[in-house]
Amino acid sequence: MIASCVAMVVDASAATVPSGAVLVVKTTNSLSSYDNAGKKFQGQLIRGVTAKGNIVLPAGTGVVGVVESPYVSVGSTARPMTLKLTAISIRGQMVAINTQPYEAEASGVAGKHGARATGNRFVFPPGTVLQFHLNQPLHL
């Protein structure tokens, strides 16, 4: 008898994804240091999210995020661009979520996660991988 180590995808209707859970997202549109606060972006989970050992949010699940604050560089001082996820697709409906911000600045993105930096500006092309952490449990 061979034991299976693969987590099963289960009906998410009674599960809770705990606070702090990691959501690894691949963007489907580009973002750049020129984007203003409020710009929305879309993506997909690149790996499933588990709750109690079962996958409750499979890879490919759609997400929506927003530029929370723009990148600002004045002289030698810079404030990072911050991104947050705001919603995730569950059973065909977008459900609000709250994540810790992902911070990006030109000095920290060159060659990282598919990002390109030129001078003090940067671009995240479609397909860039970003990692977010849930601030609150997600009740499915």
C-alpha positions in Angstrom: 0.0 0.0 0.0 1.4 3.4 -1.0 0.4 6.4 1.2 -0.4 9.6 -0.7 1.2 12.9 0.3 -0.9 15.0 -2.0 -3.4 17.3 -0.4 -6.9 16.9 -1.8 -8.9 19.8 -3.2 -12.1 20.0 -1.1 -15.2 22.1 -1.1 -14.2 25.4 0.3 -17.7 26.1 1.8 -16.8 25.3 5.4 -13.1 26.1 5.6 -11.2 29.0 7.1 -7.8 30.1 5.7 -5.9 31.5 8.8 -4.4 34.9 9.2 -0.8 35.0 8.0 -1.5 32.5 5.2 0.7 33.1 2.2 -0.8 34.0 -1.1 1.7 33.7 -4.0 0.4 35.6 -7.0 1.4 35.9 -10.6 0.2 39.2 -12.1 -1.8 39.2 -15.3 -1.2 42.9 -16.1 1.8 45.2 -15.7 2.6 47.6 -12.8 5.2 50.3 -12.6 6.6 52.9 -10.3 4.7 55.4 -12.4 1.3 54.0 -11.3 -0.9 56.1 -9.0 -2.6 55.1 -5.8 -5.9 53.3 -6.6 -4.7 51.5 -9.8 -6.1 48.0 -9.8 -4.2 44.9 -10.9 -5.2 41.3 -11.4 -3.5 38.0 -10.9 -3.8 34.3 -10.1 -2.6 32.1 -7.3 0.4 30.1 -8.6 0.0 27.5 -5.8 -2.9 26.3 -3.9 -3.7 27.5 -0.4 -4.5 24.9 2.3 -6.6 24.8 5.4 -6.3 21.8 7.7 -4.3 19.9 5.1 -6.7 20.4 2.2 -6.4 22.7 -0.7 -9.3 25.2 -0.4 -8.0 27.8 -2.9 -6.5 26.0 -5.9 -3.7 27.4 -8.1 -5.3 29.6 -10.8 -7.7 31.2 -8.4 -8.2 34.9 -9.5 -7.3 37.8 -7.3 -7.6 41.6 -7.5 -5.3 44.1 -5.9 -4.6 47.8 -5.8 -1.7 50.2 -5.6 -2.1 51.4 -2.1 0.5 54.1 -2.3 2.7 55.1 -5.3 6.5 55.0 -5.5 8.0 58.4 -4.6 11.6 59.4 -5.0 12.8 62.9 -4.1 16.5 63.4 -4.1 18.1 60.7 -1.9 14.8 59.8 -0.2 12.4 57.2 -1.6 9.1 55.8 -0.3 8.3 52.4 -1.7 5.2 51.6 -3.8 2.8 49.5 -1.8 0.5 46.9 -3.2 -2.3 45.0 -1.5 -4.7 42.3 -2.5 -8.3 43.4 -2.0 -10.4 40.5 -3.4 -10.2 36.8 -4.3 -12.6 34.8 -6.5 -14.5 32.1 -4.6 -17.2 30.1 -6.4 -17.4 32.7 -9.1 -17.8 35.7 -6.8 -15.2 38.2 -5.6 -14.8 38.2 -1.9 -13.0 41.0 0.0 -9.7 40.2 1.6 -7.1 42.1 3.6 -3.4 41.5 3.1 -0.2 43.0 4.4 1.3 45.3 1.8 3.9 44.3 -0.7 6.6 47.0 -0.9 8.6 47.7 -4.0 11.3 50.3 -4.7 13.8 50.5 -7.5 16.8 49.4 -5.4 15.1 46.2 -4.4 13.4 44.9 -7.5 16.1 44.7 -10.2 16.0 41.1 -11.5 13.6 40.0 -8.7 10.4 38.2 -9.6 10.7 39.3 -13.3 10.8 43.0 -12.5 13.0 45.4 -14.5 14.6 48.5 -13.1 16.0 51.5 -14.9 17.5 54.2 -12.8 15.1 54.8 -9.9 12.0 53.5 -11.8 10.8 49.9 -12.2 8.3 47.8 -14.1 6.6 44.6 -13.1 5.5 42.9 -16.4 2.6 40.5 -16.6 3.7 37.2 -15.0 5.6 38.9 -12.1 5.4 36.8 -8.9 4.4 38.6 -5.7 3.8 37.2 -2.2 1.2 38.5 0.2 0.1 37.5 3.7 -3.5 37.5 4.9 -4.1 40.0 7.7 -7.3 38.4 8.7 -8.7 34.9 8.5 -10.6 34.2 5.3 -13.9 32.3 6.0 -15.0 30.4 2.9 
